[in-house]
Amino acid sequence: MKPYVPDKLPIEQIKWELHVPAIGKAHDAIGRYDGMLQSIVNPNLLLSPLTTQEAVLSSKIEESQATLEEVLEYDADPTERLEVNKYNDIMEVINYRKASSHATDRLKTLPLSLNLIREVHAILLDSVRGRNKNPGEFRRSQNYIGAPGVSMEYATYIPPSPENVLPSLYNWENYLNSDEKDVLVQLAIVKAQFEIIHPFLDGNGRIGRLLIPLFLFYKGALSSPVFYLSSYLESNRDMYYERLKAVSEKRDWNGWIAFFLQAIIEQASINISKTKKIQDLYEKTKALIPQITNSQFAIRTTDALFSAPIITSSSFVNKSGIPKASAIRIISLLRKSGILIDLRKPKGRRAGRFLFKELFEIVK
């Protein structure tokens, strides 16, 4: 098997007439989802747990074992001693979140570009698995995809040769910043071509999935970059890889585009449902907490719980800015009311850990 030579973009063989019905449904789904996002006062706060879940699922596709609960527990108490492998998996998820946040901030003033992709990659691989594989640098050596431990002779896919990486990326960047007939089909091609080029020695899949909400935000299809596809891709992992493989083996771009548009349609429906449930729960909780706590800090309490559904007393104080004595009293009242349940009861010097179960059940 020789290194793959990617198609030049734009793709000539798109059968647009085949995709018209799916394009219409996908735009309708994205539009309804964005309408919901625009109705939320602070989507970054309210959908913060969904951002963490996306980071967990995208990392899971790359064989990370960290769960949403473990990551949220670490957020609440980073001082807790963890087994090395678990800690490393959690840090990969945290880096994914940091990389997404960094890119979002940069896109407010800069275009989506190769330089930004390199910045995001450096954050993604900082101090975790792959840190010895040139974080933030496009590869200068041949890589390949295959079963763990096999030589390149038995690879299932060999990406472009090192000398072809930058020319392919420059073509990709030009296409990314061009106007295609349809922005969602363009996104499908942008994502697949990035994975085909495989420009880094590690982390290509996660960067490819991060590109999805960033591209939609950059192109104005979404008002906030919080459209997450990893849940669908993880649930349909075999088909996901099969469709990508068919692009490189058979130039079957139409099969990939059809799969990707369907992924957007189905995931948007799930995202709409989850976002509505979170919004409804927020309104209900915002009305309930003042009655339970009779506290001037009711809104701060509500916002803190929705940004971090697992808390300790210390993390709650830090997140909410509520004075410690008041915070401890509020946590006690929320436990008695059943809004918070005990994951771990306080004992001696060991901090208690508490779960906002109703929100966690929606997000997980």
Buried (B, 14 or more C-beta within 10 A) or exposed (E): EEBBEBBEBBBEEBEEEEBEEBBEBBBEBBEBBBEBBEEBEEBBEBBBBBBBBBBBBBBBBBEBEBBBBBBBBBBBBEEEEBEEEBBBBBBBBBBBBBBBBBBBEBBEEEEBBBEBBBBBBBBBBBEBBBEEBBBBEBBEEBBBBBEEEEEEEEBBBBBBBBEBBBEBBEBBBEBBEEEBEBBBBBBBBBBBBBBBBBBBBBBBBBBBBBBBBBBBBBBEBBBBBBBBBBBBBBBBEEEBBEBBBBBBEEEBBBBBBBBBBBBBBBBBBBBBEBBEBBBEBBEEBBEBBBEBBEBEBBEBBBBBBBBBBBBBBBBBBBBBEBEEEBBBBBBEBBBEEEBBEEBBEBEEEEBBBBBBBBBBEBBE
